[in-house]
Amino acid sequence: MPKTNLLILIVVFLWFILTSCGVRNNSQDQSDISKESTNIVVAEVNKTKIFLLDIEDLAISRGLIGEGDTIQFDSEIYDKVLNEAIDQRLLALKALEKKIDQESKATRRLAFAREHTLSNIMLEKYIKSKVNEKTIKQLYVEQQNLRGQMDEIQVRHILLEDFTEASTVSIRLSKGESFDDLVSEYSKDTFTNENGGVLPYFSRGMMDDEFSKLAFSLTIGEVSDPIETKDGWHILQLLKRRRAPQPTLTEMKEKIIDFITYEEVSSLLSKLRKENVIQVYDLSDILLERPQDITEND
């Protein structure tokens, strides 16, 4: 029944794209290296330098530390990632020695990797210009004003399989039988049938339209006629009504950042698609003509 909340949906799309984005944490202890020191050299392989920033980025990409975290140089994670970076550098240098970087497949993949990195840096800079304390507070105030006008209600319900069963229960309720008893006897909602069918508080738009419309039309204590939704037939009773509680800026900040980021990136990409010429080719005929046993070795 509950609808998807846009503010909760944001993170998966964006943090996949923005693996290199984020602001690093300035806090540190004796084993932390500060943000200002991330350009120091931590190792050399055949006189080529590996920087601390490389180690931290690699650790983030492996999910070993979070965005904004600072790696501890005396930790197992640091040793693990440093050795991985050294192995990676050794293999890369060997590839250069063999001139693999000049092969057509390598040049294509290197160009694609460069493009991916540039797009990440572009997004990082763009987001930093759009997501700041001013825009965060502005959206928070707008949400507060909106929530201040919203009511929340709490109902209990009995979920039934068909109209015949719902009618039977409705008649029994009208004759004064206990709502709690009928919830225990009939309700198919396994999440609420042990607490009298009570649902959490919700506001308009959080439930199916018909369910929400009926629930908000009731007076305190009133029992509804049966109504059908995609989940089955319901009989509702309104228990409480209140103004929506106001979360603090601290409680909302992370979701607001995610929301602004999603909106700004979506807007930028939409603008770029309109301003540039994009042509997508239909490959169906080409793929039909291509021999099935011939594939490109990537």
TIRO-939505 format. One line per field, with one value per residue: residue number from 1; residue in three letters; x, y, z of N, C-alpha, C in turn. Coordinates in steps of 0.001 Angstrom, whole numbers. Example, Ala and Ser with C-alpha at 12.3 -4.5 7.8 and 13.67 -1.06 7.14 Angstrom:
BEGIN
lokol = 1|2
bator = ALA|SER
nc1 = 13190|12850
nc2 = -5690|-2250
nc3 = 7800|7080
cac1 = 12300|13670
cac2 = -4500|-1060
cac3 = 7800|7140
cc1 = 13200|12900
cc2 = -3300|30
cc3 = 7800|7870
END
This chain:
BEGIN
lokol = 1|2|3|4|5|6|7|8|9|10|11|12|13|14|15|16|17|18|19|20|21|22|23|24|25|26|27|28|29|30|31|32|33|34|35|36|37|38|39|40|41|42|43|44|45|46|47|48|49|50|51|52|53|54|55|56|57|58|59|60|61|62|63|64|65|66|67|68|69|70|71|72|73|74|75|76|77|78|79|80|81|82|83|84|85|86|87|88|89|90|91|92|93|94|95|96|97|98|99|100|101|102|103|104|105|106|107|108|109|110|111|112|113|114|115|116|117|118|119|120|121|122|123|124|125|126|127|128|129|130|131|132|133|134|135|136|137|138|139|140|141|142|143|144|145|146|147|148|149|150|151|152|153|154|155|156|157|158|159|160|161|162|163|164|165|166|167|168|169|170|171|172|173|174|175|176|177|178|179|180|181|182|183|184|185|186|187|188|189|190|191|192|193|194|195|196|197|198|199|200|201|202|203|204|205|206|207|208|209|210|211|212|213|214|215|216|217|218|219|220|221|222|223|224|225|226|227|228|229|230|231|232|233|234|235|236|237|238|239|240|241|242|243|244|245|246|247|248|249|250|251|252|253|254|255|256|257|258|259|260|261|262|263|264|265|266|267|268|269|270|271|272|273|274|275|276|277|278|279|280|281|282|283|284|285|286|287|288|289|290|291|292|293|294|295|296|297|298
bator = MET|PRO|LYS|THR|ASN|LEU|LEU|ILE|LEU|ILE|VAL|VAL|PHE|LEU|TRP|PHE|ILE|LEU|THR|SER|CYS|GLY|VAL|ARG|ASN|ASN|SER|GLN|ASP|GLN|SER|ASP|ILE|SER|LYS|GLU|SER|THR|ASN|ILE|VAL|VAL|ALA|GLU|VAL|ASN|LYS|THR|LYS|ILE|PHE|LEU|LEU|ASP|ILE|GLU|ASP|LEU|ALA|ILE|SER|ARG|GLY|LEU|ILE|GLY|GLU|GLY|ASP|THR|ILE|GLN|PHE|ASP|SER|GLU|ILE|TYR|ASP|LYS|VAL|LEU|ASN|GLU|ALA|ILE|ASP|GLN|ARG|LEU|LEU|ALA|LEU|LYS|ALA|LEU|GLU|LYS|LYS|ILE|ASP|GLN|GLU|SER|LYS|ALA|THR|ARG|ARG|LEU|ALA|PHE|ALA|ARG|GLU|HIS|THR|LEU|SER|ASN|ILE|MET|LEU|GLU|LYS|TYR|ILE|LYS|SER|LYS|VAL|ASN|GLU|LYS|THR|ILE|LYS|GLN|LEU|TYR|VAL|GLU|GLN|GLN|ASN|LEU|ARG|GLY|GLN|MET|ASP|GLU|ILE|GLN|VAL|ARG|HIS|ILE|LEU|LEU|GLU|ASP|PHE|THR|GLU|ALA|SER|THR|VAL|SER|ILE|ARG|LEU|SER|LYS|GLY|GLU|SER|PHE|ASP|ASP|LEU|VAL|SER|GLU|TYR|SER|LYS|ASP|THR|PHE|THR|ASN|GLU|ASN|GLY|GLY|VAL|LEU|PRO|TYR|PHE|SER|ARG|GLY|MET|MET|ASP|ASP|GLU|PHE|SER|LYS|LEU|ALA|PHE|SER|LEU|THR|ILE|GLY|GLU|VAL|SER|ASP|PRO|ILE|GLU|THR|LYS|ASP|GLY|TRP|HIS|ILE|LEU|GLN|LEU|LEU|LYS|ARG|ARG|ARG|ALA|PRO|GLN|PRO|THR|LEU|THR|GLU|MET|LYS|GLU|LYS|ILE|ILE|ASP|PHE|ILE|THR|TYR|GLU|GLU|VAL|SER|SER|LEU|LEU|SER|LYS|LEU|ARG|LYS|GLU|ASN|VAL|ILE|GLN|VAL|TYR|ASP|LEU|SER|ASP|ILE|LEU|LEU|GLU|ARG|PRO|GLN|ASP|ILE|THR|GLU|ASN|ASP
nc1 = 799|1886|3251|6152|8678|10074|12333|13717|14513|16730|19496|20740|21032|22690|25057|26268|27078|28708|31243|33668|33147|32603|33164|36006|36643|37622|38367|40620|42782|45705|46656|45637|45807|45818|43537|44986|47338|47119|48466|50901|53639|53369|54561|56977|57349|59638|60556|58188|55496|53248|50462|48995|46359|45611|45518|43446|41270|41153|40554|37992|36615|36650|34978|35958|36412|34338|32776|34256|35618|38800|41712|43438|46812|48157|46679|45119|43597|44821|47356|46542|45315|47393|49262|47756|47642|50344|50778|49055|50329|52750|51841|50765|53036|54441|52742|53057|55707|55551|54198|51443|49583|49359|47887|44882|42552|43274|43669|41078|39704|41119|40487|37758|37802|39056|37117|35046|36201|36514|33820|32930|34460|33478|30801|31261|32348|30187|28107|29143|28911|26224|25090|24957|25212|23311|21425|20590|19384|17361|15689|14951|13413|11301|10205|9459|7460|5600|5048|3976|1425|200|-1842|-1679|-2853|-4022|-5038|-6916|-7264|-9069|-8082|-9348|-10279|-12280|-15337|-17629|-16798|-15925|-18340|-19691|-18117|-18443|-21161|-21217|-19630|-21303|-23240|-22095|-19959|-16561|-13910|-11224|-11423|-12464|-10439|-8432|-9690|-10242|-8457|-6098|-3730|-679|1165|-123|-2170|-1823|-1807|-4245|-4796|-3698|-2283|756|1102|120|305|-1554|-1285|599|-501|-2464|-4606|-7480|-7731|-6476|-8111|-10605|-9876|-9124|-11531|-13031|-14415|-13154|-13093|-15020|-16234|-15576|-17307|-16777|-13904|-12217|-8848|-5697|-4604|-6625|-9788|-10784|-11679|-11967|-11073|-10950|-8547|-6816|-5896|-3534|-1236|1428|4560|7516|10558|14025|16613|19049|18226|17058|18986|20766|19017|18007|20305|20796|18457|18602|20959|20230|18146|19524|21509|19882|18556|20732|21652|19373|19263|21691|21186|19214|20581|22521|23372|22106|22249|20860|21502|19782|20424|19409|19154|21834|22848|21421|22513|25077|27448|26730|28672|30852|32589|33707|36802|37134
nc2 = -1210|1381|4197|4792|6743|9648|10930|8892|7294|8195|7679|5383|5668|7986|7704|5612|6755|8799|7962|9057|11375|13704|15122|15257|14093|16255|15626|13896|11375|10255|8379|9092|10672|13976|15948|17865|16594|14740|14724|13593|11371|7894|5616|4319|2995|1751|4393|5751|7509|6799|8155|9233|10055|8495|5990|6325|6845|4411|2688|3622|2997|255|-149|-199|1927|4746|7420|10519|9587|9212|7442|5237|5097|3078|820|-2385|-2179|-80|-1234|-3365|-2078|-466|-2408|-3517|-1325|-1109|-3554|-3124|-943|-2167|-4030|-2261|-839|-2906|-3446|-1086|-1352|-3452|-2184|-2328|-383|832|-782|-1365|-2173|-1510|1291|2127|1328|2773|5359|5371|4999|7381|9205|8472|9155|11941|12692|12104|13931|16306|16176|16165|18748|20276|19549|20409|23117|23476|22222|23289|24947|26977|26239|23827|24575|26204|24399|22819|24607|25027|22444|22206|24172|23038|20590|21596|22188|19825|17077|14140|10824|8043|4795|1761|-1445|-4072|-6585|-8250|-11087|-11117|-9590|-10745|-11845|-9479|-8094|-9678|-9310|-6558|-6341|-7703|-5981|-3739|-4647|-4444|-6041|-6767|-4871|-5584|-8356|-9269|-8550|-10349|-12710|-12562|-10890|-10600|-9357|-9880|-8351|-6626|-7911|-8819|-6678|-5496|-4529|-2031|621|2446|6050|8078|10328|12225|10825|8919|6437|4114|5783|5560|4266|6146|8417|7566|7007|9552|10817|9972|10336|10629|7461|6468|3812|2412|1595|-1434|-1339|-1701|-2407|-2848|-4741|-6158|-6389|-3847|-2840|60|1919|5076|6247|8310|11758|14148|16977|16846|15783|17836|17292|17830|19971|18637|15969|15765|16490|14766|13419|15604|16571|14393|14545|17123|16765|14685|15962|18138|16886|15387|17488|18787|16764|16445|18975|18973|16924|18099|20219|19131|17112|13986|10755|7662|4475|1925|-1330|-3752|-4989|-5200|-6873|-9177|-9973|-10543|-13113|-15693|-17055|-15475|-13396|-10470|-10321|-9153
nc3 = 0|819|-893|-2966|-1562|-2767|-1709|-546|-2544|-3884|-3563|-4691|-7513|-7721|-6121|-7352|-9744|-8803|-7736|-7217|-5899|-3175|110|2099|5459|8043|10607|12837|14357|16186|14396|11977|8763|7732|5689|4275|3837|1865|-532|-229|-869|-739|-1584|-3958|-7185|-9244|-9465|-10009|-8608|-5917|-4449|-1325|-1663|-3839|-2625|-761|-2498|-3854|-1727|-1069|-3437|-3237|-1169|1383|3065|3906|1955|2598|4790|6438|5757|7965|8540|9871|9751|8913|6628|5238|4659|3040|827|-83|-941|-2990|-4720|-5367|-6706|-8847|-10094|-10844|-12753|-14622|-15444|-16624|-18731|-20202|-20893|-22676|-24615|-24685|-24341|-26767|-28398|-30252|-28866|-26262|-26402|-26979|-24640|-22711|-23494|-22963|-20199|-19435|-20227|-18491|-16021|-16333|-16547|-13983|-12466|-13495|-12603|-9861|-9388|-10268|-8513|-6075|-6454|-6325|-4101|-994|2228|2153|115|1181|3623|2610|1197|3351|4906|3125|3055|5725|5893|4193|5502|7811|7113|6873|7816|9823|10166|12156|11660|12162|10667|8979|6946|4200|2112|93|-1190|-97|2358|3530|3751|5591|7906|8215|8852|11298|12833|12851|14523|16943|17660|18734|17378|17657|18140|15710|13975|14792|14103|11337|9765|7126|7169|8139|9476|11175|12492|15047|16711|16843|14326|13891|12074|11275|11756|8978|6164|3676|463|1050|1047|-964|-3286|-3035|-564|1136|711|1732|4406|5410|5303|7412|10736|14127|15585|13877|11798|8673|5573|3653|1525|-1586|-2484|-4206|-2556|-1409|365|2625|5922|7743|10695|12097|14306|15431|14909|13843|13666|11331|12570|13047|11720|12653|11226|11283|11332|8818|7004|5508|3750|2378|1076|-623|-2166|-3402|-4847|-6612|-8045|-9218|-10792|-12512|-13798|-15058|-16829|-18422|-19606|-21059|-22865|-24414|-25550|-27143|-30027|-30401|-31615|-31893|-33040|-34847|-34372|-35080|-37653|-38402|-36407|-36910|-39293|-38613|-38130|-35835|-34457|-34235|-32190|-30443|-28884|-25837
cac1 = 0|2630|3892|7588|9022|11140|13554|14438|14944|17731|20895|21318|21439|23730|26354|26910|27720|29651|32160|34823|32699|32450|34069|36699|36473|38791|38718|41667|43466|47149|46988|45020|46541|44846|43164|46030|48510|46785|49337|52212|53977|53385|55401|57478|57602|60515|60587|56859|54977|51876|50089|47995|45045|45325|45178|42113|40283|41052|39857|36581|36052|36512|34019|36668|36116|33228|33028|34510|36481|40243|42296|44438|47982|48684|45603|45182|43017|45864|48344|45913|45103|48711|49826|46988|48078|51686|50597|48430|51363|53682|51202|50627|54359|54763|51934|53703|56937|55159|53469|50042|48760|49235|46975|43588|41622|43705|43409|39632|39319|41721|39693|36492|38097|39309|35807|34329|36813|36164|32403|32841|35010|32509|29670|31736|32432|28840|27340|29686|28414|24770|24711|25664|24377|22195|20393|20068|18469|16209|14779|14433|12338|10170|9600|8816|6212|4658|4638|3162|53|-249|-2349|-1420|-3877|-3728|-6237|-6734|-8032|-9198|-7840|-10153|-9986|-13298|-16433|-18555|-16217|-15926|-19718|-19990|-17434|-19062|-22435|-20905|-19187|-22478|-24010|-21393|-18860|-15275|-13017|-10030|-11735|-12643|-9097|-7770|-10399|-10351|-7519|-5014|-2529|114|1982|-907|-3293|-1568|-1933|-5562|-4891|-3295|-1243|1492|588|451|-291|-2136|-306|1471|-1225|-3254|-5503|-8816|-7550|-6190|-9300|-11599|-9372|-9156|-12925|-13672|-14280|-12523|-13911|-15942|-15858|-15939|-17805|-15667|-13342|-11275|-7590|-4943|-4239|-7810|-10860|-10445|-12612|-11115|-11574|-10030|-8214|-6234|-5512|-2589|-365|2653|5695|8527|11930|15044|17490|20047|17575|16680|20059|21287|18017|17930|21481|20537|17392|19118|21923|19475|17435|20471|22123|18833|18335|21898|21657|18267|19682|22728|20552|18489|21505|23444|22788|22278|21634|20984|21310|19075|21384|18732|19506|23258|23059|20847|23408|26378|27567|26529|29836|31949|32455|34918|37494|37473
cac2 = 0|2634|4611|5040|8110|10101|11283|7683|6579|8943|7411|4321|6203|8995|7316|4765|7661|9735|7215|9875|12635|13744|15987|14439|14460|16946|15113|12887|11063|10166|7507|9616|11672|15026|16260|18648|15764|13659|14744|13033|10117|6787|4543|4506|1770|2153|5860|6338|7790|6485|9155|8854|10261|7309|4903|6589|6645|2975|2109|3982|2224|-1136|-188|-453|3110|5494|8765|11462|9001|9306|6131|5180|4534|1910|-175|-3481|-1690|689|-2170|-4133|-1226|-65|-3518|-3622|-233|-1456|-4600|-2486|-154|-3110|-4565|-1169|-572|-4016|-3241|-18|-1921|-4280|-1293|-2734|826|1250|-1682|-720|-2459|-760|2720|2335|1214|3896|6551|5264|5229|8821|9856|8182|9956|13341|12903|12116|15194|17331|16093|16552|20204|20834|19318|21287|24478|23503|21701|24030|25193|27850|25481|22810|25238|26688|23281|22404|25539|24731|21195|22492|24886|22080|19640|22302|22233|18446|16242|12707|10055|6645|3963|319|-2026|-5515|-6909|-9423|-11619|-10836|-8730|-11514|-11888|-8109|-7760|-10406|-8629|-5244|-6544|-8062|-4751|-2878|-5218|-4162|-6963|-6106|-4725|-6385|-9775|-9554|-8493|-11623|-13814|-12463|-10067|-11269|-8546|-10547|-7376|-5854|-8646|-9105|-5453|-4912|-3967|-621|1027|3651|7319|8393|11546|12041|10492|7821|5192|4099|6936|5254|3971|7409|9278|7065|7151|10959|11284|9460|11045|9782|6352|5994|2607|2590|469|-2118|-724|-2596|-1913|-3934|-5736|-6870|-5550|-3282|-2078|970|2744|6170|6291|9576|12732|15110|17673|16091|16259|18561|16830|18878|20055|17564|14713|15798|17007|13773|13195|16829|16567|13396|15027|18221|16171|13972|16940|18941|16038|15093|18714|19000|15775|16781|20165|18580|16138|19017|21134|18399|16212|12578|9844|6261|3663|643|-2372|-5041|-5611|-5541|-8029|-10359|-10381|-10912|-14539|-15911|-17660|-14514|-12395|-9677|-10688|-8018
cac3 = 0|848|-2130|-2853|-1186|-3658|-974|-143|-3729|-4588|-3323|-5502|-8806|-7679|-5571|-8356|-10695|-8185|-6875|-6848|-5310|-1733|866|3082|6856|8586|11927|12792|15598|15988|13272|10764|8000|7467|4312|3649|3589|933|-1702|91|-1535|214|-2128|-5310|-7941|-10355|-9443|-10216|-7273|-5493|-3464|-323|-2246|-4649|-1705|-214|-3562|-4102|-576|-1206|-4546|-2788|-71|2641|3869|3335|1461|3676|5814|6225|6030|9028|7878|10586|9782|7946|5374|4544|4123|1961|-345|-573|-1702|-4229|-5586|-5855|-7719|-10009|-10756|-11471|-13964|-15584|-15991|-17520|-19938|-20965|-21434|-23819|-25517|-24769|-24404|-28158|-29094|-30516|-27780|-25087|-26603|-26845|-23229|-21998|-23824|-22243|-18775|-19302|-20323|-17244|-14961|-16570|-16224|-12525|-11969|-13890|-11678|-8529|-9351|-10441|-7286|-5035|-6684|-6131|-2781|43|3415|1791|-599|2102|4547|1844|965|4655|5264|2245|3526|7007|5614|3620|6529|8791|6628|6661|8899|9813|10872|12464|11533|12209|9565|8814|5544|3870|788|-922|-754|737|3704|4041|4125|6818|9007|8370|9562|12683|13500|13056|15631|18195|17984|18957|16230|17942|17967|14294|13377|15088|13439|9879|8998|6404|7324|9176|10186|12145|13096|16462|17503|16604|12979|13914|11135|11682|11251|7593|5616|2345|-560|1448|816|-2196|-3327|-2496|858|1814|614|2681|5770|5816|5352|8622|12008|15141|16051|12842|11059|7265|4789|2987|323|-2262|-3050|-4846|-1550|-952|905|3922|6765|8500|11794|12387|15730|15871|13888|14412|12738|11054|13367|12301|11979|12705|10063|11409|10955|7416|6154|4571|2706|1575|201|-1669|-3033|-4225|-5767|-7654|-8869|-9987|-11814|-13501|-14562|-15904|-17914|-19315|-20353|-21998|-23930|-25294|-26208|-28000|-31029|-30030|-32571|-31477|-34232|-34740|-34732|-35237|-38943|-38384|-35527|-37565|-40373|-38063|-37781|-34405|-33805|-34211|-31115|-30217|-27653|-24987
cc1 = 841|3281|5374|7839|10231|12431|14374|15035|16257|19094|21483|21845|22682|25061|27047|27690|28892|30641|33360|34436|32660|33479|34707|36552|37745|39236|39775|42138|44939|47509|46349|45963|45538|44628|44294|47243|48268|47623|50714|52393|54062|54244|55898|57729|58385|60480|59270|56165|53530|51550|49039|46576|44632|44862|43763|41028|40074|40298|38351|35930|35857|35512|34661|36576|35008|33666|33205|35375|37953|40878|43359|45667|48599|47652|45835|44633|44068|46887|47788|45801|46433|49333|49075|47419|49463|51597|50016|49458|52366|53115|51082|51972|54794|53990|52545|54993|56661|54357|52020|49127|48555|48333|45601|42594|41972|43399|41923|39204|39918|40943|38367|36696|38364|37993|35002|34874|36452|34710|32199|33333|34067|31330|30071|31766|31042|28038|27833|29185|26924|24334|25563|24706|23152|21073|19779|19038|17213|15205|14172|13268|11106|9445|8879|7479|5155|4138|3761|1702|-553|-750|-1845|-2530|-3357|-5044|-5886|-7636|-8114|-9065|-8492|-9960|-10998|-14437|-17398|-18073|-16238|-17319|-20107|-19378|-18074|-20378|-22184|-20412|-20378|-23356|-23269|-20296|-17517|-14428|-11776|-10276|-11847|-11338|-8406|-8388|-10242|-9143|-6377|-3700|-1701|961|1203|-1969|-3056|-1642|-3232|-5716|-4413|-2121|-484|808|998|-259|-869|-1023|608|825|-1894|-4319|-6855|-8760|-7375|-7417|-10352|-11139|-9481|-10578|-13637|-13508|-13700|-13515|-14824|-15367|-16396|-16697|-16611|-15218|-12290|-10038|-6885|-4570|-5421|-8886|-10498|-11693|-11745|-11845|-10524|-9818|-7759|-5936|-4587|-1878|913|3803|6772|9916|12907|15873|18533|19466|17311|17853|20532|20311|17897|19096|21279|19516|17893|20096|21223|18804|18396|21129|21107|18596|19495|21897|20546|18628|20713|22150|19795|19432|22439|22705|23124|21551|21918|20621|20588|20003|20732|19113|20962|23511|22497|21777|24746|26426|27521|27759|31041|31693|33774|35531|37905|38044
cc2 = 1273|2932|4852|6496|8546|10371|10062|6984|7064|8270|6413|4847|7073|8476|6283|5627|8388|9037|8031|11162|12551|14658|15177|14995|15109|16391|14033|12576|10855|9323|7953|10590|12699|15231|16973|17796|14700|13683|14162|11686|9010|5625|4968|3142|2169|3664|6519|6404|7321|7417|8618|9004|9085|6149|5092|6376|5167|2290|2405|3148|762|-1272|-433|732|3881|6827|9711|10914|9172|7983|6239|4428|3357|789|-1272|-3043|-947|-244|-2935|-3303|-766|-1167|-3736|-2550|-513|-2514|-4018|-1680|-1066|-3648|-3486|-858|-1677|-3888|-2157|-525|-2739|-3500|-1727|-1518|1324|333|-1048|-955|-1640|728|3036|2310|2342|5188|6541|5524|6713|9593|9674|9043|11427|13628|12942|13448|16349|17345|16536|18076|20842|20714|20228|22723|24604|23078|22393|24331|26044|27066|24402|23426|25717|25566|22795|23295|25275|23461|21394|23196|23950|21114|20307|22399|20841|17812|14823|12015|8657|5874|2530|-276|-3539|-5783|-8254|-9827|-11206|-10027|-9470|-11553|-10507|-7691|-8428|-9700|-7272|-5344|-6855|-6853|-3840|-3366|-5096|-5128|-6208|-6071|-5588|-7861|-10141|-9426|-9828|-12771|-13762|-11845|-10880|-10491|-9099|-9570|-6652|-6669|-9029|-7853|-4717|-4258|-2537|-381|2233|4908|7497|9669|11240|11757|9349|6456|5244|5187|6664|4992|5276|8322|8858|7315|8591|11526|10874|10431|10078|8732|5771|4786|2731|1385|-218|-1363|-1657|-1834|-3099|-5038|-6587|-5897|-5114|-2718|-1260|1569|3808|6267|7676|10457|13759|15870|16862|16645|16879|18026|17998|18881|18943|16229|14638|16043|16003|13533|14417|16902|15596|13912|16138|17681|15489|14953|17718|18119|15704|16299|18972|18046|16043|17972|19799|17767|17023|19883|20449|17459|14775|11717|8414|5391|2362|-446|-3711|-5735|-6048|-6790|-9298|-10891|-10888|-12390|-14732|-16429|-16720|-13484|-11664|-10089|-9443|-8550
cc3 = 0|-490|-1881|-2547|-1994|-2918|-618|-1354|-4326|-4636|-4311|-6828|-8686|-7189|-6458|-9349|-10056|-7274|-6454|-6149|-3796|-1099|1960|4481|7381|9929|11804|14204|15268|14783|11976|10070|7521|5989|3581|3271|2532|-336|-1410|-600|-489|-280|-3509|-5928|-9187|-10570|-9861|-8866|-7101|-4333|-2491|-870|-3126|-3771|-1156|-1265|-3855|-2972|-638|-2302|-4180|-1636|1284|3598|3163|2775|2651|4789|5435|6627|7122|8505|8616|10658|8745|6596|4563|3894|2925|690|-928|-1418|-3012|-5224|-6171|-6949|-9006|-10799|-11476|-12781|-15037|-16243|-16962|-18829|-20825|-21621|-22694|-24862|-25735|-24892|-25829|-28981|-29201|-29382|-26546|-25246|-26469|-25384|-22392|-22257|-23071|-20753|-18517|-19322|-19041|-16102|-15109|-16217|-14713|-11948|-12298|-12922|-10276|-8395|-9425|-9152|-6170|-5193|-6371|-4736|-1732|1187|3081|1115|291|3042|3835|1611|2274|5077|4419|2689|4851|6803|5062|4675|7588|8406|6499|7950|8718|10585|11170|12405|11894|11141|9698|7325|5228|2415|-265|-318|163|2177|4341|4494|5428|8029|9275|9150|11034|13476|13807|14200|16965|18560|18008|17678|16419|17692|16492|13511|13558|14299|11922|9155|8401|6496|8480|9986|11277|12869|14553|17333|17190|15249|12872|12948|11685|11136|9786|7175|4244|1341|-203|1239|-555|-2138|-2675|-992|1639|1829|1623|4115|6255|5870|6638|9787|13032|15641|14992|12108|9633|6729|4139|1741|-255|-2731|-3699|-3862|-1088|-492|2324|4599|7714|9690|12090|13894|16179|14659|14543|13292|12545|11891|12488|12631|11970|11421|10097|10955|9453|6467|5115|3422|1800|606|-948|-2680|-3956|-5262|-6924|-8607|-9765|-11091|-12908|-14401|-15524|-17098|-18918|-20199|-21416|-23158|-24916|-26119|-27197|-28932|-30645|-31056|-32136|-32668|-33912|-35254|-35065|-36537|-38968|-37558|-36136|-38644|-39854|-37728|-36269|-33698|-33788|-33139|-30972|-28894|-26903|-23692
END
